Amino acid sequence: MEVQYLTNSKGEKTAVQLSMEDWRTLWSNPHVFEMFKDLQQAFREMQAYEGGDKSMGMTAEEFFAQLELEKE
């Protein structure tokens, strides 16, 4: 899958572009979108935690450390 990124004047990534063929492949697999939804929620929780809301999960480092432990 080839992904292209669109950036703003500061060089920050603002959008993702992929081929119609790749989009159709993703669209035909609803599991992919559920995974993205779960990842979005996890990142929101990490940002809240790192912003001072300790009731919202864990830091990014803790999250990735947990993923490493689950792989073993």
mmCIF file of the N, C-alpha and C atoms, coordinates in Angstrom:
data_MODEL
# 
_entry.id   MODEL 
# 
loop_
_atom_site.group_PDB 
_atom_site.id 
_atom_site.type_symbol 
_atom_site.label_atom_id 
_atom_site.label_alt_id 
_atom_site.label_comp_id 
_atom_site.label_asym_id 
_atom_site.label_entity_id 
_atom_site.label_seq_id 
_atom_site.pdbx_PDB_ins_code 
_atom_site.Cartn_x 
_atom_site.Cartn_y 
_atom_site.Cartn_z 
_atom_site.occupancy 
_atom_site.B_iso_or_equiv 
_atom_site.pdbx_formal_charge 
_atom_site.auth_seq_id 
_atom_site.auth_comp_id 
_atom_site.auth_asym_id 
_atom_site.auth_atom_id 
_atom_site.pdbx_PDB_model_num 
ATOM 1   N N  . MET A 1 1  ? 0.856   -1.173  0.000  1.00 0.00 ? 1  MET A N  1 
ATOM 2   C CA . MET A 1 1  ? 0.000   0.000   0.000  1.00 0.00 ? 1  MET A CA 1 
ATOM 3   C C  . MET A 1 1  ? 0.899   1.232   0.000  1.00 0.00 ? 1  MET A C  1 
ATOM 4   N N  . GLU A 1 2  ? 0.685   2.091   -0.955 1.00 0.00 ? 2  GLU A N  1 
ATOM 5   C CA . GLU A 1 2  ? 1.451   3.329   -1.021 1.00 0.00 ? 2  GLU A CA 1 
ATOM 6   C C  . GLU A 1 2  ? 0.619   4.458   -0.438 1.00 0.00 ? 2  GLU A C  1 
ATOM 7   N N  . VAL A 1 3  ? 1.183   5.145   0.548  1.00 0.00 ? 3  VAL A N  1 
ATOM 8   C CA . VAL A 1 3  ? 0.497   6.248   1.209  1.00 0.00 ? 3  VAL A CA 1 
ATOM 9   C C  . VAL A 1 3  ? 1.272   7.523   0.937  1.00 0.00 ? 3  VAL A C  1 
ATOM 10  N N  . GLN A 1 4  ? 0.549   8.574   0.597  1.00 0.00 ? 4  GLN A N  1 
ATOM 11  C CA . GLN A 1 4  ? 1.151   9.888   0.416  1.00 0.00 ? 4  GLN A CA 1 
ATOM 12  C C  . GLN A 1 4  ? 0.580   10.814  1.477  1.00 0.00 ? 4  GLN A C  1 
ATOM 13  N N  . TYR A 1 5  ? 1.425   11.693  1.998  1.00 0.00 ? 5  TYR A N  1 
ATOM 14  C CA . TYR A 1 5  ? 1.005   12.631  3.027  1.00 0.00 ? 5  TYR A CA 1 
ATOM 15  C C  . TYR A 1 5  ? 0.946   14.040  2.461  1.00 0.00 ? 5  TYR A C  1 
ATOM 16  N N  . LEU A 1 6  ? -0.070  14.772  2.840  1.00 0.00 ? 6  LEU A N  1 
ATOM 17  C CA . LEU A 1 6  ? -0.180  16.183  2.516  1.00 0.00 ? 6  LEU A CA 1 
ATOM 18  C C  . LEU A 1 6  ? 0.284   16.958  3.739  1.00 0.00 ? 6  LEU A C  1 
ATOM 19  N N  . THR A 1 7  ? 1.057   18.007  3.525  1.00 0.00 ? 7  THR A N  1 
ATOM 20  C CA . THR A 1 7  ? 1.590   18.788  4.635  1.00 0.00 ? 7  THR A CA 1 
ATOM 21  C C  . THR A 1 7  ? 1.179   20.251  4.508  1.00 0.00 ? 7  THR A C  1 
ATOM 22  N N  . ASN A 1 8  ? 1.193   20.949  5.637  1.00 0.00 ? 8  ASN A N  1 
ATOM 23  C CA . ASN A 1 8  ? 0.909   22.380  5.625  1.00 0.00 ? 8  ASN A CA 1 
ATOM 24  C C  . ASN A 1 8  ? 2.209   23.154  5.421  1.00 0.00 ? 8  ASN A C  1 
ATOM 25  N N  . SER A 1 9  ? 2.142   24.461  5.510  1.00 0.00 ? 9  SER A N  1 
ATOM 26  C CA . SER A 1 9  ? 3.326   25.297  5.252  1.00 0.00 ? 9  SER A CA 1 
ATOM 27  C C  . SER A 1 9  ? 4.427   25.089  6.290  1.00 0.00 ? 9  SER A C  1 
ATOM 28  N N  . LYS A 1 10 ? 4.088   24.504  7.448  1.00 0.00 ? 10 LYS A N  1 
ATOM 29  C CA . LYS A 1 10 ? 5.091   24.220  8.482  1.00 0.00 ? 10 LYS A CA 1 
ATOM 30  C C  . LYS A 1 10 ? 5.695   22.832  8.315  1.00 0.00 ? 10 LYS A C  1 
ATOM 31  N N  . GLY A 1 11 ? 5.234   22.090  7.319  1.00 0.00 ? 11 GLY A N  1 
ATOM 32  C CA . GLY A 1 11 ? 5.736   20.738  7.104  1.00 0.00 ? 11 GLY A CA 1 
ATOM 33  C C  . GLY A 1 11 ? 5.040   19.689  7.951  1.00 0.00 ? 11 GLY A C  1 
ATOM 34  N N  . GLU A 1 12 ? 3.969   20.063  8.651  1.00 0.00 ? 12 GLU A N  1 
ATOM 35  C CA . GLU A 1 12 ? 3.218   19.128  9.484  1.00 0.00 ? 12 GLU A CA 1 
ATOM 36  C C  . GLU A 1 12 ? 2.244   18.340  8.610  1.00 0.00 ? 12 GLU A C  1 
ATOM 37  N N  . LYS A 1 13 ? 2.180   17.036  8.841  1.00 0.00 ? 13 LYS A N  1 
ATOM 38  C CA . LYS A 1 13 ? 1.257   16.196  8.078  1.00 0.00 ? 13 LYS A CA 1 
ATOM 39  C C  . LYS A 1 13 ? -0.177  16.554  8.447  1.00 0.00 ? 13 LYS A C  1 
ATOM 40  N N  . THR A 1 14 ? -0.999  16.796  7.434  1.00 0.00 ? 14 THR A N  1 
ATOM 41  C CA . THR A 1 14 ? -2.380  17.189  7.669  1.00 0.00 ? 14 THR A CA 1 
ATOM 42  C C  . THR A 1 14 ? -3.394  16.236  7.057  1.00 0.00 ? 14 THR A C  1 
ATOM 43  N N  . ALA A 1 15 ? -2.950  15.386  6.137  1.00 0.00 ? 15 ALA A N  1 
ATOM 44  C CA . ALA A 1 15 ? -3.873  14.463  5.482  1.00 0.00 ? 15 ALA A CA 1 
ATOM 45  C C  . ALA A 1 15 ? -3.099  13.294  4.891  1.00 0.00 ? 15 ALA A C  1 
ATOM 46  N N  . VAL A 1 16 ? -3.828  12.242  4.607  1.00 0.00 ? 16 VAL A N  1 
ATOM 47  C CA . VAL A 1 16 ? -3.253  11.045  3.997  1.00 0.00 ? 16 VAL A CA 1 
ATOM 48  C C  . VAL A 1 16 ? -3.993  10.792  2.696  1.00 0.00 ? 16 VAL A C  1 
ATOM 49  N N  . GLN A 1 17 ? -3.250  10.392  1.704  1.00 0.00 ? 17 GLN A N  1 
ATOM 50  C CA . GLN A 1 17 ? -3.853  10.094  0.397  1.00 0.00 ? 17 GLN A CA 1 
ATOM 51  C C  . GLN A 1 17 ? -3.405  8.699   -0.008 1.00 0.00 ? 17 GLN A C  1 
ATOM 52  N N  . LEU A 1 18 ? -4.371  7.886   -0.482 1.00 0.00 ? 18 LEU A N  1 
ATOM 53  C CA . LEU A 1 18 ? -4.032  6.561   -0.987 1.00 0.00 ? 18 LEU A CA 1 
ATOM 54  C C  . LEU A 1 18 ? -4.831  6.278   -2.243 1.00 0.00 ? 18 LEU A C  1 
ATOM 55  N N  . SER A 1 19 ? -4.406  5.270   -2.968 1.00 0.00 ? 19 SER A N  1 
ATOM 56  C CA . SER A 1 19 ? -5.051  4.959   -4.246 1.00 0.00 ? 19 SER A CA 1 
ATOM 57  C C  . SER A 1 19 ? -6.475  4.458   -4.010 1.00 0.00 ? 19 SER A C  1 
ATOM 58  N N  . MET A 1 20 ? -7.309  4.567   -5.041 1.00 0.00 ? 20 MET A N  1 
ATOM 59  C CA . MET A 1 20 ? -8.679  4.058   -4.959 1.00 0.00 ? 20 MET A CA 1 
ATOM 60  C C  . MET A 1 20 ? -8.685  2.552   -4.726 1.00 0.00 ? 20 MET A C  1 
ATOM 61  N N  . GLU A 1 21 ? -7.748  1.854   -5.337 1.00 0.00 ? 21 GLU A N  1 
ATOM 62  C CA . GLU A 1 21 ? -7.654  0.411   -5.141 1.00 0.00 ? 21 GLU A CA 1 
ATOM 63  C C  . GLU A 1 21 ? -7.400  0.083   -3.667 1.00 0.00 ? 21 GLU A C  1 
ATOM 64  N N  . ASP A 1 22 ? -6.461  0.797   -3.044 1.00 0.00 ? 22 ASP A N  1 
ATOM 65  C CA . ASP A 1 22 ? -6.185  0.570   -1.626 1.00 0.00 ? 22 ASP A CA 1 
ATOM 66  C C  . ASP A 1 22 ? -7.380  0.970   -0.768 1.00 0.00 ? 22 ASP A C  1 
ATOM 67  N N  . TRP A 1 23 ? -8.047  2.080   -1.126 1.00 0.00 ? 23 TRP A N  1 
ATOM 68  C CA . TRP A 1 23 ? -9.221  2.517   -0.385 1.00 0.00 ? 23 TRP A CA 1 
ATOM 69  C C  . TRP A 1 23 ? -10.324 1.461   -0.444 1.00 0.00 ? 23 TRP A C  1 
ATOM 70  N N  . ARG A 1 24 ? -10.559 0.911   -1.618 1.00 0.00 ? 24 ARG A N  1 
ATOM 71  C CA . ARG A 1 24 ? -11.596 -0.126  -1.758 1.00 0.00 ? 24 ARG A CA 1 
ATOM 72  C C  . ARG A 1 24 ? -11.251 -1.358  -0.923 1.00 0.00 ? 24 ARG A C  1 
ATOM 73  N N  . THR A 1 25 ? -9.979  -1.704  -0.897 1.00 0.00 ? 25 THR A N  1 
ATOM 74  C CA . THR A 1 25 ? -9.551  -2.850  -0.074 1.00 0.00 ? 25 THR A CA 1 
ATOM 75  C C  . THR A 1 25 ? -9.842  -2.576  1.397  1.00 0.00 ? 25 THR A C  1 
ATOM 76  N N  . LEU A 1 26 ? -9.479  -1.382  1.865  1.00 0.00 ? 26 LEU A N  1 
ATOM 77  C CA . LEU A 1 26 ? -9.755  -1.025  3.262  1.00 0.00 ? 26 LEU A CA 1 
ATOM 78  C C  . LEU A 1 26 ? -11.252 -0.964  3.534  1.00 0.00 ? 26 LEU A C  1 
ATOM 79  N N  . TRP A 1 27 ? -11.986 -0.334  2.633  1.00 0.00 ? 27 TRP A N  1 
ATOM 80  C CA . TRP A 1 27 ? -13.426 -0.161  2.803  1.00 0.00 ? 27 TRP A CA 1 
ATOM 81  C C  . TRP A 1 27 ? -14.149 -1.506  2.887  1.00 0.00 ? 27 TRP A C  1 
ATOM 82  N N  . SER A 1 28 ? -13.635 -2.510  2.190  1.00 0.00 ? 28 SER A N  1 
ATOM 83  C CA . SER A 1 28 ? -14.289 -3.817  2.187  1.00 0.00 ? 28 SER A CA 1 
ATOM 84  C C  . SER A 1 28 ? -14.013 -4.605  3.459  1.00 0.00 ? 28 SER A C  1 
ATOM 85  N N  . ASN A 1 29 ? -13.156 -4.094  4.325  1.00 0.00 ? 29 ASN A N  1 
ATOM 86  C CA . ASN A 1 29 ? -12.812 -4.793  5.564  1.00 0.00 ? 29 ASN A CA 1 
ATOM 87  C C  . ASN A 1 29 ? -13.169 -3.913  6.767  1.00 0.00 ? 29 ASN A C  1 
ATOM 88  N N  . PRO A 1 30 ? -14.378 -4.041  7.305  1.00 0.00 ? 30 PRO A N  1 
ATOM 89  C CA . PRO A 1 30 ? -14.803 -3.180  8.416  1.00 0.00 ? 30 PRO A CA 1 
ATOM 90  C C  . PRO A 1 30 ? -13.937 -3.341  9.667  1.00 0.00 ? 30 PRO A C  1 
ATOM 91  N N  . HIS A 1 31 ? -13.258 -4.471  9.803  1.00 0.00 ? 31 HIS A N  1 
ATOM 92  C CA . HIS A 1 31 ? -12.386 -4.685  10.963 1.00 0.00 ? 31 HIS A CA 1 
ATOM 93  C C  . HIS A 1 31 ? -11.300 -3.614  11.024 1.00 0.00 ? 31 HIS A C  1 
ATOM 94  N N  . VAL A 1 32 ? -10.832 -3.177  9.874  1.00 0.00 ? 32 VAL A N  1 
ATOM 95  C CA . VAL A 1 32 ? -9.785  -2.151  9.816  1.00 0.00 ? 32 VAL A CA 1 
ATOM 96  C C  . VAL A 1 32 ? -10.282 -0.866  10.464 1.00 0.00 ? 32 VAL A C  1 
ATOM 97  N N  . PHE A 1 33 ? -11.514 -0.466  10.189 1.00 0.00 ? 33 PHE A N  1 
ATOM 98  C CA . PHE A 1 33 ? -12.033 0.773   10.747 1.00 0.00 ? 33 PHE A CA 1 
ATOM 99  C C  . PHE A 1 33 ? -12.275 0.659   12.250 1.00 0.00 ? 33 PHE A C  1 
ATOM 100 N N  . GLU A 1 34 ? -12.668 -0.499  12.722 1.00 0.00 ? 34 GLU A N  1 
ATOM 101 C CA . GLU A 1 34 ? -12.812 -0.700  14.163 1.00 0.00 ? 34 GLU A CA 1 
ATOM 102 C C  . GLU A 1 34 ? -11.458 -0.560  14.847 1.00 0.00 ? 34 GLU A C  1 
ATOM 103 N N  . MET A 1 35 ? -10.408 -1.092  14.223 1.00 0.00 ? 35 MET A N  1 
ATOM 104 C CA . MET A 1 35 ? -9.067  -0.985  14.784 1.00 0.00 ? 35 MET A CA 1 
ATOM 105 C C  . MET A 1 35 ? -8.657  0.485   14.867 1.00 0.00 ? 35 MET A C  1 
ATOM 106 N N  . PHE A 1 36 ? -8.923  1.280   13.813 1.00 0.00 ? 36 PHE A N  1 
ATOM 107 C CA . PHE A 1 36 ? -8.588  2.702   13.841 1.00 0.00 ? 36 PHE A CA 1 
ATOM 108 C C  . PHE A 1 36 ? -9.347  3.426   14.937 1.00 0.00 ? 36 PHE A C  1 
ATOM 109 N N  . LYS A 1 37 ? -10.611 3.079   15.112 1.00 0.00 ? 37 LYS A N  1 
ATOM 110 C CA . LYS A 1 37 ? -11.419 3.718   16.150 1.00 0.00 ? 37 LYS A CA 1 
ATOM 111 C C  . LYS A 1 37 ? -10.831 3.429   17.524 1.00 0.00 ? 37 LYS A C  1 
ATOM 112 N N  . ASP A 1 38 ? -10.426 2.177   17.758 1.00 0.00 ? 38 ASP A N  1 
ATOM 113 C CA . ASP A 1 38 ? -9.815  1.805   19.032 1.00 0.00 ? 38 ASP A CA 1 
ATOM 114 C C  . ASP A 1 38 ? -8.491  2.538   19.253 1.00 0.00 ? 38 ASP A C  1 
ATOM 115 N N  . LEU A 1 39 ? -7.685  2.665   18.199 1.00 0.00 ? 39 LEU A N  1 
ATOM 116 C CA . LEU A 1 39 ? -6.410  3.382   18.316 1.00 0.00 ? 39 LEU A CA 1 
ATOM 117 C C  . LEU A 1 39 ? -6.639  4.869   18.594 1.00 0.00 ? 39 LEU A C  1 
ATOM 118 N N  . GLN A 1 40 ? -7.630  5.463   17.945 1.00 0.00 ? 40 GLN A N  1 
ATOM 119 C CA . GLN A 1 40 ? -7.931  6.864   18.204 1.00 0.00 ? 40 GLN A CA 1 
ATOM 120 C C  . GLN A 1 40 ? -8.286  7.080   19.670 1.00 0.00 ? 40 GLN A C  1 
ATOM 121 N N  . GLN A 1 41 ? -9.095  6.200   20.219 1.00 0.00 ? 41 GLN A N  1 
ATOM 122 C CA . GLN A 1 41 ? -9.486  6.311   21.623 1.00 0.00 ? 41 GLN A CA 1 
ATOM 123 C C  . GLN A 1 41 ? -8.267  6.153   22.525 1.00 0.00 ? 41 GLN A C  1 
ATOM 124 N N  . ALA A 1 42 ? -7.397  5.214   22.204 1.00 0.00 ? 42 ALA A N  1 
ATOM 125 C CA . ALA A 1 42 ? -6.194  5.009   23.013 1.00 0.00 ? 42 ALA A CA 1 
ATOM 126 C C  . ALA A 1 42 ? -5.315  6.250   22.996 1.00 0.00 ? 42 ALA A C  1 
ATOM 127 N N  . PHE A 1 43 ? -5.133  6.862   21.832 1.00 0.00 ? 43 PHE A N  1 
ATOM 128 C CA . PHE A 1 43 ? -4.318  8.070   21.754 1.00 0.00 ? 43 PHE A CA 1 
ATOM 129 C C  . PHE A 1 43 ? -4.965  9.244   22.476 1.00 0.00 ? 43 PHE A C  1 
ATOM 130 N N  . ARG A 1 44 ? -6.289  9.363   22.422 1.00 0.00 ? 44 ARG A N  1 
ATOM 131 C CA . ARG A 1 44 ? -6.977  10.428  23.173 1.00 0.00 ? 44 ARG A CA 1 
ATOM 132 C C  . ARG A 1 44 ? -6.729  10.252  24.663 1.00 0.00 ? 44 ARG A C  1 
ATOM 133 N N  . GLU A 1 45 ? -6.805  9.007   25.141 1.00 0.00 ? 45 GLU A N  1 
ATOM 134 C CA . GLU A 1 45 ? -6.574  8.738   26.554 1.00 0.00 ? 45 GLU A CA 1 
ATOM 135 C C  . GLU A 1 45 ? -5.136  9.056   26.953 1.00 0.00 ? 45 GLU A C  1 
ATOM 136 N N  . MET A 1 46 ? -4.174  8.709   26.090 1.00 0.00 ? 46 MET A N  1 
ATOM 137 C CA . MET A 1 46 ? -2.773  9.012   26.400 1.00 0.00 ? 46 MET A CA 1 
ATOM 138 C C  . MET A 1 46 ? -2.545  10.519  26.455 1.00 0.00 ? 46 MET A C  1 
ATOM 139 N N  . GLN A 1 47 ? -3.151  11.261  25.531 1.00 0.00 ? 47 GLN A N  1 
ATOM 140 C CA . GLN A 1 47 ? -2.989  12.713  25.534 1.00 0.00 ? 47 GLN A CA 1 
ATOM 141 C C  . GLN A 1 47 ? -3.587  13.324  26.793 1.00 0.00 ? 47 GLN A C  1 
ATOM 142 N N  . ALA A 1 48 ? -4.749  12.848  27.203 1.00 0.00 ? 48 ALA A N  1 
ATOM 143 C CA . ALA A 1 48 ? -5.377  13.351  28.424 1.00 0.00 ? 48 ALA A CA 1 
ATOM 144 C C  . ALA A 1 48 ? -4.499  13.043  29.630 1.00 0.00 ? 48 ALA A C  1 
ATOM 145 N N  . TYR A 1 49 ? -3.972  11.841  29.688 1.00 0.00 ? 49 TYR A N  1 
ATOM 146 C CA . TYR A 1 49 ? -3.111  11.437  30.803 1.00 0.00 ? 49 TYR A CA 1 
ATOM 147 C C  . TYR A 1 49 ? -1.867  12.319  30.848 1.00 0.00 ? 49 TYR A C  1 
ATOM 148 N N  . GLU A 1 50 ? -1.233  12.491  29.693 1.00 0.00 ? 50 GLU A N  1 
ATOM 149 C CA . GLU A 1 50 ? -0.021  13.296  29.642 1.00 0.00 ? 50 GLU A CA 1 
ATOM 150 C C  . GLU A 1 50 ? -0.323  14.772  29.889 1.00 0.00 ? 50 GLU A C  1 
ATOM 151 N N  . GLY A 1 51 ? -1.571  15.183  29.689 1.00 0.00 ? 51 GLY A N  1 
ATOM 152 C CA . GLY A 1 51 ? -1.991  16.549  29.971 1.00 0.00 ? 51 GLY A CA 1 
ATOM 153 C C  . GLY A 1 51 ? -2.374  16.766  31.423 1.00 0.00 ? 51 GLY A C  1 
ATOM 154 N N  . GLY A 1 52 ? -2.272  15.728  32.228 1.00 0.00 ? 52 GLY A N  1 
ATOM 155 C CA . GLY A 1 52 ? -2.539  15.877  33.655 1.00 0.00 ? 52 GLY A CA 1 
ATOM 156 C C  . GLY A 1 52 ? -3.727  15.109  34.180 1.00 0.00 ? 52 GLY A C  1 
ATOM 157 N N  . ASP A 1 53 ? -4.560  14.561  33.309 1.00 0.00 ? 53 ASP A N  1 
ATOM 158 C CA . ASP A 1 53 ? -5.733  13.796  33.752 1.00 0.00 ? 53 ASP A CA 1 
ATOM 159 C C  . ASP A 1 53 ? -5.310  12.357  33.991 1.00 0.00 ? 53 ASP A C  1 
ATOM 160 N N  . LYS A 1 54 ? -4.889  12.052  35.220 1.00 0.00 ? 54 LYS A N  1 
ATOM 161 C CA . LYS A 1 54 ? -4.356  10.729  35.543 1.00 0.00 ? 54 LYS A CA 1 
ATOM 162 C C  . LYS A 1 54 ? -5.438  9.645   35.593 1.00 0.00 ? 54 LYS A C  1 
ATOM 163 N N  . SER A 1 55 ? -6.705  10.046  35.501 1.00 0.00 ? 55 SER A N  1 
ATOM 164 C CA . SER A 1 55 ? -7.775  9.048   35.485 1.00 0.00 ? 55 SER A CA 1 
ATOM 165 C C  . SER A 1 55 ? -7.954  8.440   34.101 1.00 0.00 ? 55 SER A C  1 
ATOM 166 N N  . MET A 1 56 ? -7.229  8.972   33.106 1.00 0.00 ? 56 MET A N  1 
ATOM 167 C CA . MET A 1 56 ? -7.423  8.565   31.720 1.00 0.00 ? 56 MET A CA 1 
ATOM 168 C C  . MET A 1 56 ? -6.322  7.636   31.220 1.00 0.00 ? 56 MET A C  1 
ATOM 169 N N  . GLY A 1 57 ? -6.093  6.547   31.882 1.00 0.00 ? 57 GLY A N  1 
ATOM 170 C CA . GLY A 1 57 ? -5.201  5.547   31.315 1.00 0.00 ? 57 GLY A CA 1 
ATOM 171 C C  . GLY A 1 57 ? -3.745  5.673   31.650 1.00 0.00 ? 57 GLY A C  1 
ATOM 172 N N  . MET A 1 58 ? -2.888  5.799   30.613 1.00 0.00 ? 58 MET A N  1 
ATOM 173 C CA . MET A 1 58 ? -1.452  5.714   30.795 1.00 0.00 ? 58 MET A CA 1 
ATOM 174 C C  . MET A 1 58 ? -0.718  6.578   29.784 1.00 0.00 ? 58 MET A C  1 
ATOM 175 N N  . THR A 1 59 ? 0.569   6.754   30.018 1.00 0.00 ? 59 THR A N  1 
ATOM 176 C CA . THR A 1 59 ? 1.388   7.522   29.077 1.00 0.00 ? 59 THR A CA 1 
ATOM 177 C C  . THR A 1 59 ? 1.651   6.681   27.833 1.00 0.00 ? 59 THR A C  1 
ATOM 178 N N  . ALA A 1 60 ? 2.154   7.330   26.791 1.00 0.00 ? 60 ALA A N  1 
ATOM 179 C CA . ALA A 1 60 ? 2.500   6.620   25.557 1.00 0.00 ? 60 ALA A CA 1 
ATOM 180 C C  . ALA A 1 60 ? 3.554   5.562   25.838 1.00 0.00 ? 60 ALA A C  1 
ATOM 181 N N  . GLU A 1 61 ? 4.535   5.900   26.672 1.00 0.00 ? 61 GLU A N  1 
ATOM 182 C CA . GLU A 1 61 ? 5.588   4.937   27.003 1.00 0.00 ? 61 GLU A CA 1 
ATOM 183 C C  . GLU A 1 61 ? 5.016   3.706   27.698 1.00 0.00 ? 61 GLU A C  1 
ATOM 184 N N  . GLU A 1 62 ? 4.093   3.925   28.625 1.00 0.00 ? 62 GLU A N  1 
ATOM 185 C CA . GLU A 1 62 ? 3.461   2.804   29.324 1.00 0.00 ? 62 GLU A CA 1 
ATOM 186 C C  . GLU A 1 62 ? 2.632   1.952   28.365 1.00 0.00 ? 62 GLU A C  1 
ATOM 187 N N  . PHE A 1 63 ? 1.929   2.629   27.459 1.00 0.00 ? 63 PHE A N  1 
ATOM 188 C CA . PHE A 1 63 ? 1.098   1.929   26.478 1.00 0.00 ? 63 PHE A CA 1 
ATOM 189 C C  . PHE A 1 63 ? 1.942   1.012   25.605 1.00 0.00 ? 63 PHE A C  1 
ATOM 190 N N  . PHE A 1 64 ? 3.042   1.554   25.057 1.00 0.00 ? 64 PHE A N  1 
ATOM 191 C CA . PHE A 1 64 ? 3.886   0.756   24.176 1.00 0.00 ? 64 PHE A CA 1 
ATOM 192 C C  . PHE A 1 64 ? 4.620   -0.339  24.940 1.00 0.00 ? 64 PHE A C  1 
ATOM 193 N N  . ALA A 1 65 ? 4.968   -0.068  26.183 1.00 0.00 ? 65 ALA A N  1 
ATOM 194 C CA . ALA A 1 65 ? 5.592   -1.104  27.011 1.00 0.00 ? 65 ALA A CA 1 
ATOM 195 C C  . ALA A 1 65 ? 4.609   -2.255  27.234 1.00 0.00 ? 65 ALA A C  1 
ATOM 196 N N  . GLN A 1 66 ? 3.345   -1.922  27.449 1.00 0.00 ? 66 GLN A N  1 
ATOM 197 C CA . GLN A 1 66 ? 2.322   -2.953  27.634 1.00 0.00 ? 66 GLN A CA 1 
ATOM 198 C C  . GLN A 1 66 ? 2.157   -3.774  26.363 1.00 0.00 ? 66 GLN A C  1 
ATOM 199 N N  . LEU A 1 67 ? 2.187   -3.111  25.210 1.00 0.00 ? 67 LEU A N  1 
ATOM 200 C CA . LEU A 1 67 ? 2.082   -3.846  23.948 1.00 0.00 ? 67 LEU A CA 1 
ATOM 201 C C  . LEU A 1 67 ? 3.252   -4.827  23.791 1.00 0.00 ? 67 LEU A C  1 
ATOM 202 N N  . GLU A 1 68 ? 4.430   -4.418  24.172 1.00 0.00 ? 68 GLU A N  1 
ATOM 203 C CA . GLU A 1 68 ? 5.603   -5.286  24.088 1.00 0.00 ? 68 GLU A CA 1 
ATOM 204 C C  . GLU A 1 68 ? 5.432   -6.502  24.989 1.00 0.00 ? 68 GLU A C  1 
ATOM 205 N N  . LEU A 1 69 ? 4.907   -6.297  26.186 1.00 0.00 ? 69 LEU A N  1 
ATOM 206 C CA . LEU A 1 69 ? 4.695   -7.403  27.116 1.00 0.00 ? 69 LEU A CA 1 
ATOM 207 C C  . LEU A 1 69 ? 3.663   -8.384  26.566 1.00 0.00 ? 69 LEU A C  1 
ATOM 208 N N  . GLU A 1 70 ? 2.631   -7.880  25.906 1.00 0.00 ? 70 GLU A N  1 
ATOM 209 C CA . GLU A 1 70 ? 1.585   -8.741  25.357 1.00 0.00 ? 70 GLU A CA 1 
ATOM 210 C C  . GLU A 1 70 ? 2.094   -9.576  24.193 1.00 0.00 ? 70 GLU A C  1 
ATOM 211 N N  . LYS A 1 71 ? 3.117   -9.088  23.477 1.00 0.00 ? 71 LYS A N  1 
ATOM 212 C CA . LYS A 1 71 ? 3.670   -9.832  22.353 1.00 0.00 ? 71 LYS A CA 1 
ATOM 213 C C  . LYS A 1 71 ? 4.490   -11.033 22.830 1.00 0.00 ? 71 LYS A C  1 
ATOM 214 N N  . GLU A 1 72 ? 5.006   -10.970 24.043 1.00 0.00 ? 72 GLU A N  1 
ATOM 215 C CA . GLU A 1 72 ? 5.888   -12.050 24.550 1.00 0.00 ? 72 GLU A CA 1 
ATOM 216 C C  . GLU A 1 72 ? 5.125   -13.277 24.947 1.00 0.00 ? 72 GLU A C  1 
# 
